[in-house]
Amino acid sequence: MKRQDIPQESDTESGSEEKGKSEMTRRSFSSEVVHLWLKRSSFLVALLLFQSLSGVIMKKFEGLLASHVEITLFLTMLVGAGGNTSNQSSVQVITGLATGKIKLTMTSFRNLFRKELSAGLLSALTLAAVGGIRVWISYGLSPEDKGSLATAALVLIISGSLFTIALVSTALGVLLPLTLAWLHFDPELAGPALQVMCDIVGVLVTCIVAQAVLA
């Protein structure tokens, strides 16, 4: 009987160990989830509040936008172009930092910034041309408005906004991940932050260009 009792005690101890490990795993999982939640939520809330500046800007130019509704119809395209161009340059920077091809030195920064800004300038010109054609096709060829001054102004507003947004966004896509790396933060945090910044830049630039053209 004693020989039979030994494996039963061993089984009991083994079961207790398994329960203990399972409990520790659950606690570790819960702790990781809470940590991720707090880390991500604080960052997302900060971005949410920062992005609300877009609404403040639009409120400031409410009269202009209400009088020229056509401009608001292109806002999504404009801010999207900013996000796309900034992401392209930021991916190059983040990849370069990860592989060691890009160093946190002034020489490396100058070479990188000159190359990305040159490419960004060509991209900005391309987007401005395509955006202008897009507006002209939508409004200049319509029966109600054939080549009118209003269409010409809208083409100038959208093309000028696209050019400026793309160029500024390219610069931000280079500067933000480099700044984060220099401050010993993860450069990959630049991704969501750039999207918010480009949204704000897109709205602000569009409103300023529209006001200048229509003044």
N, C-alpha and C positions, 0 to 999 in steps of 0.2 A: 504493500500500500504506500509506503514511503517513497518507493521509486516512482510510483505513478503520480504522487503529489508534486514532485520536483518540476516536471514539464508544465504542470498547471500553473505553478507560481511563476515560471519563466514566461508563460504565455500572458499572464496577468501583467507582469512588468513590461513586456513588449507592447501590449495594448496601451498601457499608460504612456509609454514613450511616444507611440504613434499619435495618441490624442494630444500630447503636449506639443509635438511638432506641428500638428494640424492647427492647433490654437495659435501657435507662434506665427505660422504662415498667414493665417487670417488677420492677425493683428498687424503684421508687416504689410500686408496688402492694403488694409484700411489706412495705415499710416502713410503709405505711398500715395494713395488716392487723395487723401486730405492735403498732403504736401503739394501735389500737382494742382489740385483745385485752388488752393490759396495762391500759389505762384502764378497760375494762368489767369485767375480771376482778377487779381490786382493789376496785372498788365492789361487785360482786356478792358477793365473799367477805366483805366487811365486813357487808353486809346479811344474809348467811347466818348469820354468827356472832351478829349482833344478834337475829335471829329465833329463835335457839335458846333465848332467854330464855322463850319460850312453853312449852317443855318443862320448864324449871326451875320455872315457876309451877305447871304442872299436877302436877309431882312434889310440890311443896309442899302442894297440895290433893288429893293422891292418894286419901286416905281418904274425903273428901267426895264426890269424883267417882265412886269405886267404889261408894259406898252409894246414889248417885242417878244412875244411868246415863242417865236421861232427859235430864239437863242436857247431857251431852256430845253427844246427838243433835241439839241445836240450836246447837252451837258454830259450825258452818260458816255457818249463817244469821246468827248474831250478828256474827262477824268480817267476813263479807261486807257486812253493812249498814254497818259502820264504814268499810270501804274505799270503798263507794259514796258515802257522804255526804261523806267527805273529798275524794274526787275531784271531786265537784260544786263544792265551794267553791274547791278549788285551781285548777281550770280557769278559773273566773271571775277569780281573782287573776292567774294567768299571762297570760291574754289581756289583762287590763287593763294589766299591766306592759308587755306587748309593744306595745300600741297607744298607750300614754302616758296612758290614762284614770286609771290609778292611779299616784300619786306616792309616793316614799319619804319622806313627811312625817307628822308626828303627826296633823294634821288629817285627811288622807286615810286614815290607818290607823284612826282612831276611827270615821269614817263607814262605812268598809268593814266593820270588825269588828262594829259595832252592827247593820248591815244583815244580814250573813251569819249572825250569832248569832241574830238574831230569826227569820230563815227557818229556821235549824237547829233552833231550839226547836220551831217548828210541825211540822217534819219529824220530830223526835224523838217528839213526842206522837202523831203519826200512826202511826209505825212501832211504838211501844209498844202502841197500841190494836190494830193489825192483828196484831202478834205474839202478843198475849194471846188474841185470838180464834182464831188458828191453833193455839195450844196447847190451848185449851178444846175445839175441834172434834176434835183428835187424841186427847185423853185424857178430857175431861169427858163426851163422848158415848159412850164405849166401854162395853160391857156390864159389864166388870170394875170400872169406876170411874166412878160417876155423881155428879159434884159433890162428891167427897170433899175432905178437907183437903189431901191430897197434891196433887191437881189444882190447888186454889186456890193453894198455895204455889208450884207450878211456873209457873202463870200470872204470879204476882207476880215471880218470879225472872226470867223471860224478858222480861216487859214492862219491869221496872225496869232490866235490863241493856241492853235495846235503847235505852231513853231516854237512859241515861247514855253509852253508847257513841256514839250518833249525835251527841249534843251535844259530847262531847269531840273526836270526829273532825272535826266541822265547824270547831271552833277550830283544830285542828292543820292542817287544809286551808288555813286563812288564814295562820297564823303561819309555817309552814315555808317556803313559796315566798317570802314577804316577807323572812324571815331570810336565805335564800340570796341573794336579790337585794341585800340590804343588805351582805352579806359579799362581794359581787362574784362569786358563783357563778351558774351557770345555774339559774334557777328551775325549769326542767323536770326537774331531778334530783329534785324533790320527789315526783314520781309513784311510782317504785318504793320510795322511802324511806317514803312515807306508807302504802303497803300493808303494809309490815313493821311499822311503828309501830302501825297500827290492829289488826293481828293480835294483837300483844302486849297492847294496851289492851283488846281484846275478851275475851281469855282472863282477864286480871287482873280486870276489872270483873265478869265473870260469876261468877268464883269468890268474890269479895268479897261480891257481892250475895247469892249462894246461901248463903254462910256466915252472913250477917246474918239472912236470912229463916228459915233452918233452925235457928238457934241456940236 
